[in-house]
Amino acid sequence: MFPRLPRSTALLTLSMLVLLLAGCRTLGYYAHVSHGQLALMARREPIELLIADPVTEPALRAQLAELREARVFASERLGLPRNRSYTRYVALDAPYVTWNVFAAPEFSVEALTHCFPVAGCVAYRGYFDPDKAKREAERLRARGYQTWIGGAEAYSTLGWFADPVLSTMIGTNSDDTIGLLFHELAHQWLYVRDDTAFNESLATFVARKGLAEWRQTRAEPPPDRERDAHERAFTERALELRETLASIYRRPITHEAMRTEREAAIATFRAWHAEARRTRWPDDPRFDRWVSEPINNAKLVPLGLYDGWVPAFEALFRQVDGDWEAFRAGVEALARRPKAERDKVLEEVTEENSLTIPACA
């Protein structure tokens, strides 16, 4: 599974709009995702009734009640969509709702993309059945791609359906659950065709900042600073590894030399993680499994998508003094620009932290 940064990074968000309205590669795939979505819709139960039902487990009742409050906060404080999404609940008998297949060439960290009408191109294909995801990964490996499968605890239909709260979204850490709720609602607020990195980094920022404000309004301490510091340090080092591999692949050297340098870079990253765990975060094993399992180009793809522009959005938010309305207006204006211009603004904001957020057009 992918390391949670905080938890929403484990979810590789699946826009079912892409799958349901798109021209799929095969009729079988279309049938699979259509059946999965319709099955979820049929199992939804109103959260209000579950909270009132004495049969509901007390722990679940308390979690749903908190999510109900957070749902209101998301609209009233953060300005996220006010609709019927996340007002109903579905209990699943699996750890994830979907399994997403990422692929990249052996000598590139750029993802193999899948393009569809309406929603544009995305960097993965999602499946409700893990066996189908494995078969897709095998098919891509046979074509010479490196692959990685990431389980998703939630997804967004971008407001086309009333997305439910899933049992996979609810864990022992309520911060993770609420951050995930904000992340998915951010996708409903703003989705830019053909720009997964923009969409996911924005949703990640909204989740992190929204969670901090949620805790503040409840007179609770900020999210665990050490936990957050570990997440950020891990993300930064993993992004550095991704860039190191990209630079190796750009060099005019043989493929065998690239493989050797790649393995050396991965070994250096693992050594950093082992030292950090020993000296700084001995009690936080969240990323151990991700590091210990094979690391390839496909596994690094989500890092660039989910965290690449987060520092830029943090800077833009500071420039409007934490005003959510001004932030949303500026980001919406930025989203209307061509991708090249949009990326340039985000790069400059990240590097210089001196630009003002673009005004509404």
N, C-alpha and C positions, 0 to 999 in steps of 0.2 A: 504494500500500500504506500501511497505517497505521503511524505511527512506533512503534518498539519501545520499550516502557517497562517493563522493559528490552527483552525480545523478546516476552514473553507478551502485551503489548498488541497486537501485530500479529495475534495470533491472536484472532479473535473466536470464542470457544469454542462449538462446536455440540453441544448435547446430543441425540444421536441418539435417545435415549429419547423425546424430544418428537416426533420425526419418525416413528419406527417404531410407536409405540403410540397415536399420536394420530389423531383424525378429521381427515384432511388435506382441504384445500380441493378438490382434484381427485384422481381416481384416478391420473392421470398423474403427479402429484407424489409420491404415495405409492409408486408403482412405481419412480420414479426414485431416491428415497432408499433404498428397500429394496434395490434392485439394487446401489447404491453401497456400502452397508454389508456386504452379503453378499459382494460381490467382494473387499472388504478382508479379511474374515474368511478367505476361501479362500486368500489369498496369504500368510498369516502363516508365518514360519519361526522356530523356537526360537533365541533369542539364544545360548544355550549352544553349540548345534551350529555356529552361524556363527562364534563365537569359536574353536572347535576346528578348523574347516575350513581347511586350508592355502590353499585357493583364495580365501578372503575377502581383500579388499584390506587391507593392514596398517593404513591410516588408519582404515578402518571398524571393523576389529577392535579397535583401541585405543579408539575412541569407544564402541563397544558395551560393552567391558569396564568403562569408567568409568561408563556408565549403569547397568550391573548393580550396581556398588558404591553408586551414588547411590540406586538403588531400595531396597536394603537399609537405607541410612541414613534414607530417608524414613519407613520403618515403625518402625525401632528408635529413632530420635532425635526425629522430628517426630510420631510416632503416627499416621501416615497409613495407609490400609488395606493390609493384608498379603494380597495375592491374586495372581492370575496376570496381572493387567494389567501391561503394559510388560515382559514377559518374552519377547515375540516381536517380530519385525521385519517390516516391509513396505517394499519399495522401490517408490517411485512415479516416474512419468515426467513429473511436473508440479511447479511450484514450491509449490503449495498442495494440500491435500486437499479443501477445500471453499471455496466462494465465498459469502459472506453478504451479503444485501441489506438495507440499512437505509433507512428512509424516515421523513420528518417533514413536517408541513405547512410551507408557505412562511413562516408567521409564528408558528412555535413550535419549540422545541428538544426537545420531548417526542416520543419515537419512536412510530411506528405499531407497535402490538403485535399479535402473533399468538398466540391462546390455544388450548391443547390440553388434553385430559384428562390426568390424572396429573401432568404436569410444569408445567402452568399456562401463564402468558403470558410470552413472550420478545419481545425487541425487534428481531428479524430473522428472515429465512427463509434457510435454507442449501441450497446445491446442490453436487453433485459435478461438474457440468458448467458451466463459466463462461458458455457461450452461453445456457444456461437462466437463469442469474442475470441476464444482460444483458436477456433478454426480460422477466423479472419486473420489473426496474428500469424498463424502457420502459413496461410496463403501468401501473406506479404513477405514473410521470411524467405519463402521459396522464390520470390521475385528479387531477392537480394537486399531487402530492407532490414534494418534493426527495428525491433518492436518492443513495446511495453504496454501492459494492461493495467489501468488504474480504476479501482472501484469508486463509484460516486454515491454519496449519501443523499443527494438531492439533485434536482434539475429545475430549470425554468422553461415554461412554454411562452415566455415573453408577454404574458397577459392574454393569450388567446384562449386559455382555459383557466379555471379557478384552481390553481395548484394547491394541493393539500400539504399539510405537515405530515411527514413520513416518520415512522418509528426509527428509521435509520438516521434521522436528523437529531434524535434525542439521545444524549449520552449522559455520563456522570458529571460532566462539566457544563453547567448551564451557559457559561460565557461562549463556549463553542457553538451551542445550539442557537443562541440568540444572534451571534455573529453570522451564522449560516443563514438565518432568516433574513437579516439585512442584506446579505450578499445576493440572495436570490431575488429579493424585491428590487435591488438596484438594477438587475438585468431587465426587469419589467419597466423601470423608469427610462432607461436609455440603452439602446442596442445599435451599434454601428455595423452595417454590412461589411463583410470582408476584413474586419479588424479585431480578431480575437484578443490580441494583446491589450488593446485599448479597453475593450469591454470587461475583460477579467481583472485587469489591474484596477480599473475604476471600482468594480464591485468589491474587490479586496480592500481598497481604501475605505469605502463607505462602511464596510463591515467593521473594520478596526476602529475607525473614528466614532462610528455610531455606537459601538459597544462601550467605548470609554465614556461617552456622554450619557448613555443609559445607566451605567453604574453611578455616575456622578449625581444624576437626578434622584437616585434611590439612596443617596448618602452612603454609598458603598465605596470602599477603597478602589483605586485604579486597578486594572488588570495586573496580575502578577508581573512585576517588572523583570525579575530574573527569567521567568518563563518567556516573556516577550523578547528579552535580550538574546536568549538562546535561539529563538526562532529567527530573529533578524540576522544574527551572526551566521547561522547555518545557511540561510537563504543567500546572503552575500557571498559566502565562500562557494556555494554550489553554482551561483551565477558566474563567479570568477572561473570555475572549472569549465562551465559551458563556453565562456569566451576564450579560454585557453585552447580548448579543442577546436573552436572555430578558426583561431589563428594558425593552429597546426595544419588544418586542412587547406588553408590558403597558401601555404608555403610550397615552393616548387621542389618537393622531395618525393621519394618513392612511396608507394602505398605501404610497403613494409616498414619504412621509417616512420610513417604516420602512425601505424599501429603501435610501434614501440614507444613513441613519444606520448601517445594517448594513454597507454597503460601506466607510464611513469606519472603522468598528471593525475590520473585517478588514484594511484597509490599515495601521492602526496596529499590529495584531498582526504583520503581515509586516515592518514597519519595525523592530519590536523584534527579531524573529528575525534580520534582516540585520545589525543592530548587534551582537547577541550572538555571531553567527558570526564577525564581523570582529574583535571585541575579546576575546572570552572563549574561544571554541571554534573556532578557525580550522581545526582538523584533524578535526572531527567533523561529517560531512555527513549523518548519519542522517536528519534530519528535513527536508532541503532539498526533496525531491520532494513530500512531503506539503504543505509550505507553498506551493510554487510552483503546484501544481495547484489547480483550483477548490475553494473552501471554502464549504460550505453547512450548513444545519441538520443534515441527515442525517449528514454527515461528523463532526460534533461529538458525536453521540449516544454513541458508545462511550466518549468521555472520561468522561462522567458515570457510566457503568456500571462501568468498569474501575478507576477511581481515586478516585471520589467519597468512599468511606468508608475508604480506606487509612489516613489519619492517625488515624482513630478506632481502628482495629484495632492500630495501632502503640502508641497510648496505653494500650489495654487490656492489651497484652502487657507493657508496662513496669510496669503496676500489679500484675502478678502476678510481678514480678521475673524475667521471661523463663522461667517454668515452663510448658512446653508442655502438660502434663497439665491444669494449672489453667486455662490459656488455652482449651483445647478445651472443658473442662467449662463454663466461663462463656459461651463463644460458643454452645454448644449450647443452654444455658438461654435466652440472648437470642433465639435463632432460634425458640424456642417461643412467644415473645410475639407479640401482634398486630403487624402491620406498623407501625401508627402509633406504638405504644409503642417498638418496636425503633428506628425512625428517630429518635424523640425522644432515646433513650439515646445513640445514635451522634452526634447533633448536639451534645448536651451534653458528651460526652466530647471531641469535636473542639474545641469552643469553650473549655471550661474545663480540660480535662485534670485533673479532680479527682475524678471519680466512681470508685467501685470497680466492678470487673467484677461483674455479677449472679451471685449464687450459684446453684448447681444447684437446680432445683425438685424 
